[in-house]
Amino acid sequence: MDQAHRDRIFGLDIFRAVAIWLVLLLHSRPILDGTALAGFPFVRIPDGVELFFVLSGFLIGGILLRTMERGTFDLPALWTFWKRRWFRTLPGYYLILAVNYVVVRYNVIHEGIYNFNWKYFFFLQNFSKPFVGFYRESWSLSIEEWFYVIVPVLLFILLRWLKPRNAYLLATCLMLIIPVVFRSIWMDTSYDRFWVDLSIRKIVVTRLDSIGYGLLAAWLWHYYPERCMRYRWPAFVIGIVASVLLLAYRQPPHTVYSQVVYFTLSPLFMAMLLPAAAGVRHGTGPIAALITYTSRISYSLYLINFSLVAEVIHDQFPPRGGVDSLLKYLAFWLIVYAAASLLYYLWEKPMMQLRDKRSLPVA
């Protein structure tokens, strides 16, 4: 753990912190309904989950590339990779899944317990069909977990015939192409924005390409580091400007653009920010400390912020406008950070330490 802390790349901590802040801004917005600040922030903001996706592809892609090039991508290495990922993600997920069951079962938040089923245990709740009414933010966790399974298996198979460099690139291309095919086949001109969100944006098989662009960025960073460093700031500027224009350019939800093209361009432009972020090695001062800390507890923040904080405030302590809403909005942020810190130090970090004590080498 100490070594991991020393090896942190501050630019990627910024990337991760911004991603979770965007998620928190989105999920806390309803608390301000009925006040002068309703709809804050007052402009469309980027999708924080999209940032998480491309960052995940970038980081995991780097691990897979290094593992393959050491010539150790056999079944034991594959199992080690999965064990390390699962020790990192599954304990927190299953704990918060259980807590969600309790708060819904006893009507602490107004969701339907009948929407809970066995699929949640295997991240199948949104594999190919939409789901509603129970632990709704888990949609992105399913996409991440299936990415952890599918890409290593693809690489394991392709390495039988291809060199690591080419096997990785082919697996990445498949990850980029197949979800676009699914979106194109499943698009429905009767969808409004709600159904586009539910049936396209939050489905595993239609969104794996978001992580695929992170894989592509990792491949470029690994094999062409000098060029990535040379062009990282032009790519960053292009990525920022293109992302802003993408947010401003809205089309009706029934169009090919809204259901297919948009979900291709958004992660592509966000992935262009990664080389600049990866090039920022260190940060100092209190703001840098806040960013690093936020990055460290970002998974815990994501797990608890919506159902267990925002919805509890909304359903049990509904804001009554004016000062009351502002105080509860502030309370949301304080409670989220406090609860996520407890979850991190009492559950998430001990599980990672247990993983390391079991002598699971870094894949």
Backbone torsions as a table, in degrees:
resi	resn	phi	psi	omega
1	MET	NA	-42.4	179.6
2	ASP	-63.8	-40.6	178.1
3	GLN	-63.1	-42.0	178.6
4	ALA	-61.6	-38.2	179.4
5	HIS	-65.3	-41.9	-179.1
6	ARG	-67.1	-31.0	-175.4
7	ASP	-87.6	4.6	-178.6
8	ARG	-61.5	140.6	175.1
9	ILE	-100.6	116.9	-171.1
10	PHE	-62.2	-36.9	179.9
11	GLY	-61.4	-35.7	177.2
12	LEU	-74.8	-29.0	171.8
13	ASP	-64.2	-40.3	176.0
14	ILE	-59.9	-46.3	-179.4
15	PHE	-56.3	-48.0	-177.5
16	ARG	-69.2	-40.8	179.5
17	ALA	-64.2	-43.1	177.8
18	VAL	-62.1	-39.8	179.6
19	ALA	-59.4	-48.3	-177.3
20	ILE	-72.7	-32.3	176.2
21	TRP	-63.4	-39.4	177.4
22	LEU	-63.7	-40.2	177.3
23	VAL	-63.2	-44.7	-179.2
24	LEU	-64.5	-39.2	177.0
25	LEU	-60.6	-42.4	-179.1
26	LEU	-66.7	-46.2	-174.8
27	HIS	-74.5	-22.6	-180.0
28	SER	-90.9	-8.7	-175.8
29	ARG	-55.9	-42.6	-178.1
30	PRO	-61.5	-21.4	179.5
31	ILE	-63.3	-25.2	-178.1
32	LEU	-93.2	0.8	178.6
33	ASP	-57.2	140.1	179.0
34	GLY	84.6	5.4	177.2
35	THR	-116.4	175.1	177.6
36	ALA	-64.8	-18.0	-179.2
37	LEU	-100.8	15.5	179.0
38	ALA	-56.1	133.1	-179.3
39	GLY	86.8	4.5	177.6
40	PHE	-64.1	136.5	-5.1
41	PRO	-70.0	154.7	-167.5
42	PHE	-86.8	6.4	175.2
43	VAL	-126.1	159.5	174.7
44	ARG	-64.9	134.0	-179.3
45	ILE	-111.8	155.2	178.7
46	PRO	-62.2	160.6	179.1
47	ASP	-80.1	109.9	179.7
48	GLY	-61.5	-34.0	179.2
49	VAL	-63.6	-36.6	177.9
50	GLU	-60.8	-40.5	176.4
51	LEU	-62.4	-42.2	176.4
52	PHE	-59.5	-42.5	-178.1
53	PHE	-60.6	-51.4	-176.6
54	VAL	-67.3	-34.8	177.0
55	LEU	-65.6	-41.1	178.2
56	SER	-61.1	-45.0	177.9
57	GLY	-61.6	-38.8	-179.7
58	PHE	-65.2	-46.7	-177.1
59	LEU	-71.5	-47.3	-179.2
60	ILE	-68.9	-35.8	176.4
61	GLY	-59.8	-41.5	177.5
62	GLY	-62.4	-41.0	177.7
63	ILE	-62.5	-45.3	-178.3
64	LEU	-65.6	-40.1	178.5
65	LEU	-63.0	-45.2	179.8
66	ARG	-64.8	-37.6	179.0
67	THR	-65.7	-44.5	-179.8
68	MET	-63.8	-41.4	-175.3
69	GLU	-73.4	-17.3	171.8
70	ARG	-79.1	-7.4	179.1
71	GLY	75.1	24.7	-175.3
72	THR	-117.4	24.4	-177.1
73	PHE	-87.1	62.7	176.7
74	ASP	-103.7	-173.6	-177.7
75	LEU	-61.3	-42.6	176.2
76	PRO	-60.8	-39.3	178.5
77	ALA	-66.9	-37.9	178.2
78	LEU	-63.3	-44.4	179.9
79	TRP	-66.0	-37.8	177.1
80	THR	-63.3	-42.6	177.6
81	PHE	-58.4	-47.7	-178.5
82	TRP	-65.2	-40.9	179.4
83	LYS	-62.2	-40.1	179.0
84	ARG	-67.1	-41.0	177.7
85	ARG	-64.4	-44.8	-174.0
86	TRP	-71.3	-35.3	173.4
87	PHE	-62.3	-29.9	-178.6
88	ARG	-78.3	-36.4	-169.3
89	THR	-110.8	-36.7	-170.2
90	LEU	-72.6	-41.1	-178.8
91	PRO	-57.1	-45.8	179.1
92	GLY	-65.3	-41.4	-179.7
93	TYR	-61.6	-49.1	-176.6
94	TYR	-68.7	-34.3	176.3
95	LEU	-62.9	-48.5	-177.7
96	ILE	-72.3	-29.3	173.4
97	LEU	-60.8	-43.0	178.4
98	ALA	-65.2	-41.6	179.0
99	VAL	-64.8	-39.3	176.9
100	ASN	-61.0	-40.3	178.8
101	TYR	-59.3	-43.1	-178.1
102	VAL	-65.7	-47.1	-175.5
103	VAL	-69.6	-28.7	175.7
104	VAL	-78.5	-41.5	-179.1
105	ARG	-59.0	-37.3	-178.2
106	TYR	-102.3	20.2	170.3
107	ASN	59.2	30.9	172.4
108	VAL	-68.9	-37.8	170.3
109	ILE	-121.8	150.5	-170.0
110	HIS	-91.9	70.4	172.2
111	GLU	-119.3	172.0	-175.3
112	GLY	-99.3	116.9	178.8
113	ILE	-62.4	-25.1	179.3
114	TYR	-68.2	-13.5	177.0
115	ASN	-81.3	-12.7	177.7
116	PHE	-79.5	136.9	178.2
117	ASN	-153.7	-180.0	-174.8
118	TRP	-61.5	-22.0	-176.3
119	LYS	-62.0	-29.1	-179.9
120	TYR	-61.8	-27.9	-178.9
121	PHE	-73.2	-20.3	-176.8
122	PHE	-120.1	15.5	178.9
123	PHE	56.7	38.1	179.8
124	LEU	-104.9	1.3	-174.5
125	GLN	-61.3	-25.6	179.3
126	ASN	-135.8	31.4	-177.7
127	PHE	-62.7	-48.7	-179.8
128	SER	-136.5	-3.5	179.9
129	LYS	-133.6	150.7	179.4
130	PRO	-69.7	155.1	175.2
131	PHE	-133.8	156.2	-177.3
132	VAL	-143.9	161.7	161.5
133	GLY	79.7	1.6	176.9
134	PHE	-154.6	123.8	178.6
135	TYR	42.9	59.4	-171.5
136	ARG	-63.6	-29.5	-178.6
137	GLU	-73.0	-6.2	-179.9
138	SER	-71.5	-6.2	-177.9
139	TRP	-57.9	-40.8	-177.3
140	SER	-73.4	-29.9	178.2
141	LEU	-65.7	-36.4	176.6
142	SER	-62.9	-42.8	179.9
143	ILE	-62.4	-44.0	178.3
144	GLU	-60.6	-48.4	-175.3
145	GLU	-65.2	-38.9	177.8
146	TRP	-70.6	-30.4	172.5
147	PHE	-60.8	-44.2	179.4
148	TYR	-60.9	-28.1	-179.6
149	VAL	-86.9	-49.8	-169.3
150	ILE	-68.9	-47.2	-174.0
151	VAL	-64.8	-48.8	177.3
152	PRO	-59.5	-37.3	178.0
153	VAL	-65.1	-43.2	176.2
154	LEU	-56.9	-46.3	-179.4
155	LEU	-64.2	-42.4	179.7
156	PHE	-57.8	-40.4	179.7
157	ILE	-72.3	-48.1	-175.8
158	LEU	-65.6	-28.9	-179.9
159	LEU	-67.4	-12.0	175.3
160	ARG	-67.6	-25.3	-175.4
161	TRP	-122.6	-21.1	-172.6
162	LEU	-120.5	156.1	172.9
163	LYS	-70.5	156.0	-176.8
164	PRO	-51.2	-43.8	-178.1
165	ARG	-59.1	-46.0	-177.6
166	ASN	-76.3	-35.6	178.2
167	ALA	-62.7	-43.5	179.7
168	TYR	-64.3	-43.0	-178.3
169	LEU	-66.2	-38.9	178.6
170	LEU	-67.0	-42.3	177.9
171	ALA	-61.4	-39.9	178.1
172	THR	-63.4	-44.3	179.8
173	CYS	-61.7	-39.9	177.4
174	LEU	-63.1	-39.8	178.9
175	MET	-66.0	-29.7	-179.5
176	LEU	-81.9	-32.4	-171.9
177	ILE	-88.6	-47.1	-171.6
178	ILE	-60.8	-44.2	177.4
179	PRO	-61.3	-34.0	177.4
180	VAL	-64.5	-39.0	177.1
181	VAL	-61.6	-45.4	178.5
182	PHE	-61.7	-43.4	179.4
183	ARG	-62.6	-39.3	-178.7
184	SER	-67.2	-38.7	-179.3
185	ILE	-72.7	-39.9	-172.8
186	TRP	-90.4	-4.3	-179.0
187	MET	-60.4	146.6	-174.7
188	ASP	-138.1	119.8	-176.1
189	THR	-70.8	-6.6	176.9
190	SER	-87.9	-7.5	-176.5
191	TYR	-70.2	137.0	165.4
192	ASP	-93.7	-174.2	-175.1
193	ARG	-63.9	-35.0	178.6
194	PHE	-60.4	-45.1	-176.8
195	TRP	-77.0	-28.2	172.0
196	VAL	-62.7	-43.7	179.0
197	ASP	-61.7	-43.9	-174.4
198	LEU	-77.6	-40.2	-169.7
199	SER	-101.2	-11.9	178.3
200	ILE	-120.4	-56.8	-173.6
201	ARG	-65.4	-33.2	-170.9
202	LYS	-110.0	30.0	179.7
203	ILE	-113.6	135.8	-175.5
204	VAL	-57.1	-54.5	-171.3
205	VAL	-70.4	-16.3	178.6
206	THR	-97.2	-4.7	-174.0
207	ARG	-125.6	2.7	-178.8
208	LEU	-64.1	-20.5	178.3
209	ASP	-66.9	-22.5	176.0
210	SER	-59.9	-40.3	176.4
211	ILE	-76.4	-29.2	179.4
212	GLY	-59.2	-34.6	178.1
213	TYR	-68.0	-30.1	171.8
214	GLY	-66.3	-39.0	175.2
215	LEU	-59.8	-43.2	179.7
216	LEU	-63.5	-42.2	177.8
217	ALA	-61.6	-38.4	178.7
218	ALA	-65.4	-39.0	178.9
219	TRP	-63.6	-45.0	178.5
220	LEU	-64.6	-41.8	-178.8
221	TRP	-65.3	-35.6	-177.0
222	HIS	-74.5	-42.9	-173.3
223	TYR	-98.1	-19.6	179.7
224	TYR	-132.0	56.5	-174.8
225	PRO	-63.4	-37.3	-178.9
226	GLU	-64.9	-42.8	179.1
227	ARG	-67.3	-38.5	178.0
228	CYS	-61.9	-41.8	178.9
229	MET	-68.6	-37.4	-177.8
230	ARG	-66.8	-38.6	-174.8
231	TYR	-106.3	14.3	-173.7
232	ARG	-64.7	-38.8	-178.0
233	TRP	-76.4	-40.5	171.3
234	PRO	-58.7	-40.5	177.6
235	ALA	-64.1	-38.1	179.3
236	PHE	-62.8	-46.6	-179.4
237	VAL	-63.4	-45.1	179.0
238	ILE	-61.5	-42.7	-179.9
239	GLY	-62.6	-42.0	179.4
240	ILE	-66.0	-50.0	-178.0
241	VAL	-62.1	-44.5	-179.6
242	ALA	-64.3	-38.3	178.9
243	SER	-65.2	-39.9	178.0
244	VAL	-64.0	-45.2	179.2
245	LEU	-63.8	-36.4	179.3
246	LEU	-64.4	-40.1	177.7
247	LEU	-65.9	-35.4	-177.3
248	ALA	-76.7	-27.1	-175.4
249	TYR	-90.7	93.5	-178.6
250	ARG	-103.1	136.3	176.8
251	GLN	-120.4	159.7	177.4
252	PRO	-56.3	147.9	-174.2
253	PRO	-65.9	-18.5	-176.1
254	HIS	-83.1	-2.5	-173.0
255	THR	-85.1	160.4	174.7
256	VAL	-60.6	-37.4	179.1
257	TYR	-58.8	-48.9	-174.8
258	SER	-70.7	-29.4	-175.0
259	GLN	-102.5	-16.9	-177.0
260	VAL	-125.8	-59.0	-170.4
261	VAL	-68.2	-43.6	-177.4
262	TYR	-56.2	-42.0	-176.5
263	PHE	-76.0	-6.5	170.4
264	THR	-90.7	-44.9	-175.1
265	LEU	-71.6	-38.5	-174.9
266	SER	-59.1	-54.0	178.3
267	PRO	-67.9	-29.3	177.0
268	LEU	-60.7	-48.3	-179.4
269	PHE	-67.1	-37.2	178.6
270	MET	-68.1	-35.4	178.3
271	ALA	-64.8	-25.3	178.8
272	MET	-67.9	-14.5	178.9
273	LEU	-83.0	-16.9	-171.0
274	LEU	-64.7	-43.9	-179.6
275	PRO	-58.7	-40.6	178.0
276	ALA	-64.2	-42.2	179.0
277	ALA	-63.4	-44.5	-178.0
278	ALA	-66.8	-21.0	179.7
279	GLY	-82.3	-9.4	178.5
280	VAL	-93.9	101.8	-169.9
281	ARG	-82.6	-35.9	-171.1
282	HIS	-137.9	155.5	174.0
283	GLY	-142.2	148.7	-178.8
284	THR	-131.8	161.4	176.5
285	GLY	97.3	171.5	-176.5
286	PRO	-64.9	-35.7	178.8
287	ILE	-66.8	-41.0	177.2
288	ALA	-63.3	-37.2	178.5
289	ALA	-64.6	-41.5	177.5
290	LEU	-62.8	-43.0	179.9
291	ILE	-62.3	-46.5	-179.6
292	THR	-63.1	-42.2	179.8
293	TYR	-65.6	-43.7	177.9
294	THR	-60.1	-41.8	178.3
295	SER	-61.9	-42.1	-176.6
296	ARG	-64.2	-38.6	-176.8
297	ILE	-99.8	13.9	-172.6
298	SER	-61.5	-36.7	179.6
299	TYR	-65.3	-43.7	176.9
300	SER	-63.9	-38.8	176.6
301	LEU	-59.7	-42.6	-178.7
302	TYR	-67.1	-40.6	-176.0
303	LEU	-62.0	-36.3	-169.1
304	ILE	-109.5	-11.7	-165.1
305	ASN	-68.4	-35.3	-172.1
306	PHE	-88.9	-71.0	-174.9
307	SER	-64.3	-40.3	-170.9
308	LEU	-93.0	-7.7	176.9
309	VAL	-127.8	-63.3	-175.8
310	ALA	-60.1	-45.3	-178.3
311	GLU	-72.3	-33.8	176.8
312	VAL	-63.8	-44.3	177.2
313	ILE	-61.2	-46.7	-176.2
314	HIS	-65.0	-40.0	-174.1
315	ASP	-89.4	-32.9	-176.4
316	GLN	-100.7	-27.8	-178.9
317	PHE	-132.2	60.8	-172.8
318	PRO	-57.4	128.5	178.6
319	PRO	-60.2	143.1	-175.9
320	ARG	-113.2	27.0	175.6
321	GLY	85.8	161.9	173.8
322	GLY	60.3	-134.7	-175.4
323	VAL	-62.3	-37.2	-179.2
324	ASP	-58.9	-43.9	179.0
325	SER	-65.6	-41.0	179.4
326	LEU	-64.4	-41.0	178.5
327	LEU	-65.6	-38.6	179.8
328	LYS	-74.0	-29.1	174.3
329	TYR	-65.7	-45.0	176.1
330	LEU	-62.4	-41.7	178.7
331	ALA	-60.1	-38.8	177.8
332	PHE	-54.3	-50.3	-177.0
333	TRP	-65.2	-41.6	179.8
334	LEU	-66.1	-44.4	-179.0
335	ILE	-66.1	-41.8	-179.4
336	VAL	-59.9	-47.1	-179.2
337	TYR	-67.0	-40.3	-179.6
338	ALA	-66.1	-47.0	-178.5
339	ALA	-65.9	-41.1	179.6
340	ALA	-66.1	-35.2	177.5
341	SER	-64.2	-43.3	177.1
342	LEU	-62.8	-45.2	179.5
343	LEU	-60.9	-41.1	-178.8
344	TYR	-65.8	-51.7	-173.4
345	TYR	-77.0	-29.7	-177.3
346	LEU	-94.3	-15.6	-175.3
347	TRP	-134.8	-56.5	-174.3
348	GLU	-65.6	-50.5	-178.7
349	LYS	-64.7	-44.0	175.7
350	PRO	-58.5	-35.3	178.1
351	MET	-66.9	-38.1	177.3
352	MET	-69.1	-35.7	176.3
353	GLN	-66.6	-38.2	175.3
354	LEU	-62.3	-41.4	176.7
355	ARG	-57.1	-45.9	-177.8
356	ASP	-69.9	-34.7	178.1
357	LYS	-66.8	-25.7	178.7
358	ARG	-80.2	7.5	175.2
359	SER	58.2	48.9	175.1
360	LEU	-93.2	102.3	-176.1
361	PRO	-64.5	154.2	178.1
362	VAL	-62.6	127.2	-177.9
363	ALA	-68.3	NA	NA
